[in-house]
Amino acid sequence: MSVIAFIPARGGSKSIPGKNIKIFCGKPLIYWNLLSLQKSHLIDEIVVATDCKNIYETVMKFHFSKVKLYKRTEENAQDHSTSESIMIEYINYASLSAKDIFLLVQATSPFTQTHDFDSGLELMKKYDTVLSCARIKRFIWNDNSSPLNYDYKERPRRQDFDGVFMENGAFCISTVQDIKKNNNRISGNIGICEMAEHTYIEIDEQDDWIIAEKLFLKHHKNQLNTFDNIKLFLSDVDGVLTDAGMYYTENGDEIKKFSTYDGMGLKILQNKGIKVGIITSEDRELNKRRAKKLNLNFDFHGAVNKLDVITRLCKKENIELSQVAYIGDDLNCLSLLSNVGYPACPSNAVKEIKSIPNIIQLSKSGGEGVVREFIDLILQE
């Protein structure tokens, strides 16, 4: 059984043109759900179903390891197309197993956190469908001027009022089998996954966007970890600054290949006021000579516990690990990459490194200018 998260992302929004990739609190709107889904250890695959080239290219730039893109058919990308129609289209296309868990996620609800998705998936052990809702404490009336959720003759105080659950459009979870059988995302025994009250806002109109950004800045400020916050940039050596090859001359001398583009990138960062350095578990003279030539702020050699070394450095420099960018490729980089604010890896990094939540997977391999690629990405933002 697999858990598939599925985000329908049409390109033809009328009320807010380009809504799914419009910049919301510093990132394209769709980024926030992808980030939370990527961090979940319960989710195996994330599918973005789109008909739009711009959405496709934007999502590709995030380099989330679990994300796959699916080109939805024109028939199911119309204004009148339902979520169920594109869900079933993809289920049939991918030949998903009947027992697979299908998590429908809406990009228009950017507040959803990893723990919300995980809580919903845990509830699936007891229910056929799990629906996300926010509890609202509002007094609701119908068209016949009758209250739906309270007795106006005994009007309760807000603090004594339980409120009602309102669908917030964040996600809905069901099995592939039930979706196909009922042609509906909701069926059977239904459970509610309660989310924070402010998550009731769905971005459908321009005013929703304004309100949602204010709420996001208030409740999710810790997520706004933009490249502007970087104070220290570090790189591994073998497999990152080099191609991981070990070359020997006829006399037995060891040589390595470094990219000059990486060296220039490090210098550019220094000129921007960002301190740079290398940290390697090896203790070799040629690495020390390269570090000296680059005139780095820091170079650590023979570092067995990289995380411990950099934690002590951060304390000395009066910065946080969340302000550190680090690029590494192998298991000896795992603990450091898992704890810094900006982890990245070359395209040929080992799979354990690529599976780190929120790691930036770059397109170049080690020794081919991948450090410069990471630096250019930072400077571009």
VEXDREN-2710 file (C-alpha; in Angstrom, 1 decimal):
% VEXDREN-2710
k/r/px/py/pz
1/MET/0.0/0.0/0.0
2/SER/1.3/3.5/-0.9
3/VAL/0.2/6.9/0.1
4/ILE/-0.1/9.3/-2.8
5/ALA/-0.7/13.1/-2.3
6/PHE/-2.4/14.7/-5.3
7/ILE/-2.6/18.4/-6.1
8/PRO/-4.7/19.5/-9.0
9/ALA/-3.2/22.7/-10.3
10/ARG/-5.0/24.2/-13.3
11/GLY/-3.5/27.2/-15.2
12/GLY/-6.8/28.9/-16.1
13/SER/-7.8/30.6/-12.8
14/LYS/-10.1/33.5/-13.6
15/SER/-10.6/35.3/-10.3
16/ILE/-6.8/35.4/-9.6
17/PRO/-4.8/34.8/-12.8
18/GLY/-1.9/32.4/-12.3
19/LYS/-3.0/31.8/-8.8
20/ASN/-1.2/28.5/-8.1
21/ILE/2.2/30.0/-8.8
22/LYS/1.6/33.6/-7.8
23/ILE/4.0/34.7/-5.1
24/PHE/2.5/34.2/-1.7
25/CYS/4.6/35.3/1.3
26/GLY/7.8/35.1/-0.8
27/LYS/7.1/31.7/-2.5
28/PRO/4.8/30.5/-5.3
29/LEU/1.5/29.6/-3.6
30/ILE/1.8/25.9/-4.4
31/TYR/5.2/25.7/-2.8
32/TRP/3.8/25.8/0.8
33/ASN/1.7/22.6/0.5
34/LEU/4.5/20.8/-1.4
35/LEU/7.0/21.7/1.4
36/SER/4.7/20.3/4.1
37/LEU/4.0/17.1/2.1
38/GLN/7.7/16.6/1.3
39/LYS/8.5/16.6/5.1
40/SER/6.0/13.9/5.9
41/HIS/7.4/10.5/6.4
42/LEU/4.0/8.9/5.8
43/ILE/3.7/10.1/2.3
44/ASP/5.4/8.2/-0.5
45/GLU/4.7/10.3/-3.6
46/ILE/3.4/13.7/-4.4
47/VAL/1.7/14.3/-7.8
48/VAL/1.0/17.7/-9.3
49/ALA/-1.5/17.4/-12.1
50/THR/-1.4/20.4/-14.3
51/ASP/-2.2/21.6/-17.8
52/CYS/0.1/24.7/-17.6
53/LYS/3.7/24.9/-18.7
54/ASN/4.5/27.7/-16.3
55/ILE/3.2/25.6/-13.3
56/TYR/5.2/22.6/-14.6
57/GLU/8.4/24.6/-14.8
58/THR/7.9/26.3/-11.5
59/VAL/7.4/23.1/-9.6
60/MET/10.4/21.5/-11.2
61/LYS/12.6/24.3/-9.8
62/PHE/11.7/23.3/-6.2
63/HIS/13.7/20.0/-6.6
64/PHE/11.5/18.2/-4.1
65/SER/12.5/14.5/-4.3
66/LYS/8.9/13.1/-3.8
67/VAL/7.2/15.3/-6.4
68/LYS/6.1/14.0/-9.8
69/LEU/4.3/16.0/-12.5
70/TYR/1.4/14.7/-14.5
71/LYS/0.0/16.4/-17.6
72/ARG/-3.7/16.4/-17.2
73/THR/-5.9/16.1/-20.2
74/GLU/-7.6/19.2/-21.7
75/GLU/-11.0/17.6/-21.1
76/ASN/-10.4/17.6/-17.3
77/ALA/-8.8/21.1/-17.2
78/GLN/-11.9/23.2/-17.9
79/ASP/-13.7/25.6/-15.6
80/HIS/-16.5/23.0/-15.1
81/SER/-14.1/20.1/-14.5
82/THR/-14.5/18.5/-11.0
83/SER/-11.7/17.4/-8.7
84/GLU/-13.1/13.9/-8.9
85/SER/-12.7/13.8/-12.7
86/ILE/-9.0/14.5/-12.6
87/MET/-8.5/12.2/-9.6
88/ILE/-10.0/9.3/-11.4
89/GLU/-8.2/10.2/-14.6
90/TYR/-4.8/10.0/-12.8
91/ILE/-5.8/6.9/-10.8
92/ASN/-6.6/5.0/-14.0
93/TYR/-3.4/6.4/-15.7
94/ALA/-1.1/5.3/-12.9
95/SER/-2.9/2.0/-12.4
96/LEU/-3.0/2.6/-8.6
97/SER/-3.8/-0.3/-6.3
98/ALA/-7.3/-0.4/-4.8
99/LYS/-5.7/-0.2/-1.3
100/ASP/-3.6/2.8/-2.0
101/ILE/-4.4/5.9/0.1
102/PHE/-5.2/8.9/-2.0
103/LEU/-4.7/12.3/-0.4
104/LEU/-6.4/15.2/-2.3
105/VAL/-4.7/18.5/-1.5
106/GLN/-5.8/22.0/-2.5
107/ALA/-3.1/24.5/-3.2
108/THR/-5.6/27.3/-2.3
109/SER/-5.2/26.3/1.4
110/PRO/-1.5/27.2/2.1
111/PHE/-1.8/26.9/5.9
112/THR/-1.7/23.1/6.1
113/GLN/1.3/21.8/8.0
114/THR/3.0/18.4/7.9
115/HIS/1.4/17.4/11.3
116/ASP/-2.0/18.2/9.8
117/PHE/-1.4/15.7/6.9
118/ASP/0.1/13.2/9.3
119/SER/-2.9/13.5/11.7
120/GLY/-5.3/12.9/8.8
121/LEU/-3.4/9.8/7.7
122/GLU/-3.4/8.4/11.2
123/LEU/-7.2/8.8/11.3
124/MET/-7.5/6.7/8.2
125/LYS/-6.9/3.7/10.4
126/LYS/-10.4/4.2/11.8
127/TYR/-12.3/5.8/8.9
128/ASP/-13.1/5.3/5.2
129/THR/-12.7/9.1/4.5
130/VAL/-11.0/11.8/6.5
131/LEU/-11.9/15.4/5.8
132/SER/-10.1/18.5/7.0
133/CYS/-12.2/21.1/8.8
134/ALA/-11.7/24.2/10.9
135/ARG/-13.9/24.8/13.9
136/ILE/-15.6/28.2/13.6
137/LYS/-17.5/30.0/16.3
138/ARG/-20.0/31.9/14.2
139/PHE/-23.8/32.0/14.5
140/ILE/-25.3/30.7/11.3
141/TRP/-28.8/31.3/9.9
142/ASN/-30.7/29.8/7.0
143/ASP/-32.9/31.5/4.3
144/ASN/-36.0/31.0/6.5
145/SER/-34.5/33.3/9.2
146/SER/-33.9/30.4/11.5
147/PRO/-30.6/29.8/13.4
148/LEU/-28.9/26.6/12.3
149/ASN/-26.4/26.1/15.1
150/TYR/-27.7/27.8/18.3
151/ASP/-30.8/28.9/20.2
152/TYR/-31.1/32.7/19.9
153/LYS/-33.3/32.7/23.1
154/GLU/-30.4/31.4/25.0
155/ARG/-27.6/33.0/23.1
156/PRO/-24.3/31.5/24.4
157/ARG/-21.1/33.5/25.0
158/ARG/-18.4/32.8/22.4
159/GLN/-16.1/31.2/25.0
160/ASP/-18.9/28.8/26.0
161/PHE/-19.9/28.0/22.4
162/ASP/-18.5/24.8/20.8
163/GLY/-19.0/26.2/17.3
164/VAL/-19.3/24.0/14.2
165/PHE/-17.0/22.3/11.8
166/MET/-16.5/24.0/8.4
167/GLU/-14.8/22.4/5.5
168/ASN/-11.6/24.3/4.9
169/GLY/-10.7/22.7/1.6
170/ALA/-7.2/21.8/2.7
171/PHE/-7.4/18.0/2.1
172/CYS/-9.5/14.9/1.8
173/ILE/-8.2/11.4/2.2
174/SER/-9.8/8.2/0.9
175/THR/-8.8/4.9/-0.6
176/VAL/-8.4/4.5/-4.4
177/GLN/-11.0/1.7/-4.2
178/ASP/-13.7/3.9/-2.6
179/ILE/-13.0/6.8/-4.9
180/LYS/-13.5/4.6/-8.0
181/LYS/-16.5/2.9/-6.5
182/ASN/-18.4/6.0/-5.5
183/ASN/-17.0/8.5/-8.0
184/ASN/-16.6/10.8/-5.0
185/ARG/-13.8/11.9/-2.7
186/ILE/-16.1/11.4/0.3
187/SER/-17.8/8.1/1.2
188/GLY/-18.4/5.6/4.0
189/ASN/-17.5/6.3/7.6
190/ILE/-16.3/9.8/7.7
191/GLY/-13.8/11.3/10.2
192/ILE/-12.9/14.9/10.7
193/CYS/-9.3/16.1/11.0
194/GLU/-9.6/19.4/12.9
195/MET/-7.2/22.2/11.9
196/ALA/-6.6/25.6/13.5
197/GLU/-9.4/28.1/13.2
198/HIS/-7.6/30.5/10.9
199/THR/-7.3/27.7/8.3
200/TYR/-10.9/28.2/7.2
201/ILE/-9.8/30.8/4.7
202/GLU/-9.5/29.4/1.1
203/ILE/-8.0/31.6/-1.6
204/ASP/-10.6/31.9/-4.2
205/GLU/-10.9/35.7/-4.6
206/GLN/-8.5/38.7/-4.4
207/ASP/-9.7/39.6/-0.9
208/ASP/-9.1/36.0/0.3
209/TRP/-5.5/36.4/-0.9
210/ILE/-4.9/39.6/1.2
211/ILE/-6.4/38.0/4.3
212/ALA/-4.6/34.7/3.9
213/GLU/-1.2/36.5/3.6
214/LYS/-1.8/38.4/6.8
215/LEU/-2.8/35.2/8.6
216/PHE/0.1/33.2/7.2
217/LEU/2.6/35.9/8.4
218/LYS/1.0/35.8/11.9
219/HIS/0.7/32.0/12.3
220/HIS/3.5/30.6/10.1
221/LYS/6.3/33.1/10.4
222/ASN/8.8/30.4/11.2
223/GLN/8.4/29.0/7.6
224/LEU/9.6/32.1/6.0
225/ASN/13.1/30.9/5.7
226/THR/14.3/32.7/2.6
227/PHE/17.8/32.8/1.3
228/ASP/18.1/36.3/2.7
229/ASN/18.7/34.8/6.1
230/ILE/21.9/32.9/5.2
231/LYS/24.9/34.0/7.3
232/LEU/27.3/31.1/6.6
233/PHE/27.8/29.0/3.5
234/LEU/29.6/25.6/3.8
235/SER/30.6/22.9/1.4
236/ASP/31.8/19.3/1.6
237/VAL/34.9/18.5/-0.5
238/ASP/34.9/15.1/-2.0
239/GLY/31.9/14.5/-4.2
240/VAL/30.9/18.2/-4.1
241/LEU/33.8/20.4/-4.8
242/THR/35.4/17.4/-6.6
243/ASP/33.9/14.6/-8.7
244/ALA/34.7/12.1/-5.9
245/GLY/37.3/10.5/-8.1
246/MET/40.7/9.5/-6.7
247/TYR/43.5/10.1/-9.3
248/TYR/47.1/8.9/-8.9
249/THR/50.2/9.7/-10.9
250/GLU/52.8/7.2/-12.0
251/ASN/54.7/8.2/-8.8
252/GLY/51.8/7.5/-6.6
253/ASP/50.9/11.2/-6.0
254/GLU/47.1/11.8/-5.4
255/ILE/45.4/14.5/-7.5
256/LYS/41.9/15.9/-7.5
257/LYS/39.8/17.9/-9.9
258/PHE/38.2/21.1/-8.6
259/SER/35.9/23.5/-10.6
260/THR/37.1/27.1/-10.8
261/TYR/33.4/28.1/-11.1
262/ASP/32.9/27.0/-7.5
263/GLY/35.9/29.0/-6.3
264/MET/34.5/32.2/-8.0
265/GLY/31.1/31.5/-6.5
266/LEU/32.5/31.4/-3.0
267/LYS/34.4/34.6/-3.6
268/ILE/31.2/36.3/-4.8
269/LEU/29.4/35.2/-1.6
270/GLN/32.2/36.7/0.5
271/ASN/31.9/40.0/-1.4
272/LYS/28.2/39.9/-0.4
273/GLY/29.1/39.7/3.2
274/ILE/28.4/35.9/3.7
275/LYS/31.1/33.9/5.4
276/VAL/32.2/30.7/3.5
277/GLY/34.0/27.6/4.3
278/ILE/34.6/23.9/3.7
279/ILE/34.2/21.0/6.1
280/THR/35.6/17.5/5.2
281/SER/36.1/14.3/7.1
282/GLU/39.4/13.8/5.3
283/ASP/42.7/15.4/6.5
284/ARG/44.7/15.8/3.3
285/GLU/47.3/18.4/2.3
286/LEU/45.8/19.0/-1.2
287/ASN/42.4/20.0/0.4
288/LYS/44.2/22.4/2.7
289/ARG/46.1/23.9/-0.2
290/ARG/42.9/24.4/-2.1
291/ALA/41.2/26.0/0.9
292/LYS/44.2/28.4/1.4
293/LYS/44.1/29.4/-2.3
294/LEU/40.4/30.2/-2.0
295/ASN/41.1/32.4/1.1
296/LEU/38.1/30.9/2.9
297/ASN/36.8/32.2/6.2
298/PHE/36.7/28.7/7.7
299/ASP/38.2/25.3/6.7
300/PHE/37.7/22.2/8.8
301/HIS/39.7/19.0/8.0
302/GLY/39.4/15.6/9.6
303/ALA/35.9/16.5/11.0
304/VAL/34.4/13.2/12.2
305/ASN/31.3/14.8/13.6
306/LYS/30.4/17.6/11.3
307/LEU/27.3/18.7/13.1
308/ASP/29.2/19.1/16.4
309/VAL/31.9/21.2/14.7
310/ILE/29.5/23.5/13.0
311/THR/27.2/23.8/16.1
312/ARG/30.3/25.1/18.0
313/LEU/31.1/27.4/15.2
314/CYS/27.6/28.9/15.1
315/LYS/27.8/29.5/18.9
316/LYS/31.1/31.3/18.4
317/GLU/29.8/33.4/15.5
318/ASN/26.5/34.1/17.3
319/ILE/24.3/32.6/14.5
320/GLU/21.8/29.8/14.3
321/LEU/22.0/26.5/12.4
322/SER/18.9/27.7/10.6
323/GLN/21.1/30.5/9.0
324/VAL/23.6/28.0/7.6
325/ALA/23.6/26.7/4.0
326/TYR/25.5/23.5/3.5
327/ILE/25.9/21.2/0.4
328/GLY/26.9/17.6/0.9
329/ASP/26.6/14.3/-0.9
330/ASP/27.1/11.3/1.3
331/LEU/26.2/9.7/4.6
332/ASN/28.9/11.6/6.6
333/CYS/27.0/14.7/5.7
334/LEU/23.6/13.4/6.8
335/SER/23.4/14.8/10.3
336/LEU/24.6/18.3/9.3
337/LEU/22.3/18.5/6.3
338/SER/19.4/17.4/8.4
339/ASN/19.9/20.3/10.8
340/VAL/20.9/23.3/8.8
341/GLY/18.4/25.8/7.4
342/TYR/19.4/25.4/3.8
343/PRO/20.5/21.9/2.9
344/ALA/21.5/21.1/-0.7
345/CYS/23.1/18.2/-2.6
346/PRO/24.5/17.4/-6.1
347/SER/22.4/15.3/-8.5
348/ASN/24.6/12.3/-7.9
349/ALA/24.2/12.3/-4.1
350/VAL/23.3/9.0/-2.3
351/LYS/19.6/8.3/-1.9
352/GLU/19.6/8.8/1.9
353/ILE/20.8/12.4/1.3
354/LYS/18.2/13.1/-1.4
355/SER/15.4/11.9/1.0
356/ILE/16.2/14.6/3.6
357/PRO/13.0/16.8/3.9
358/ASN/13.3/20.1/2.1
359/ILE/16.7/19.4/0.7
360/ILE/17.5/21.3/-2.6
361/GLN/18.5/18.8/-5.2
362/LEU/20.7/20.5/-7.8
363/SER/21.1/19.5/-11.4
364/LYS/24.9/19.3/-11.6
365/SER/27.1/16.5/-10.2
366/GLY/30.0/17.0/-7.8
367/GLY/33.1/18.6/-9.4
368/GLU/31.0/20.1/-12.3
369/GLY/30.3/23.4/-10.7
370/VAL/27.4/22.3/-8.4
371/VAL/28.5/24.6/-5.6
372/ARG/28.3/27.5/-8.0
373/GLU/24.8/26.3/-9.1
374/PHE/23.7/26.5/-5.4
375/ILE/25.3/29.9/-5.0
376/ASP/23.7/31.3/-8.2
377/LEU/20.3/30.0/-6.9
378/ILE/20.8/31.9/-3.6
379/LEU/21.9/35.1/-5.4
380/GLN/19.0/34.9/-7.8
381/GLU/16.5/35.0/-5.0
END
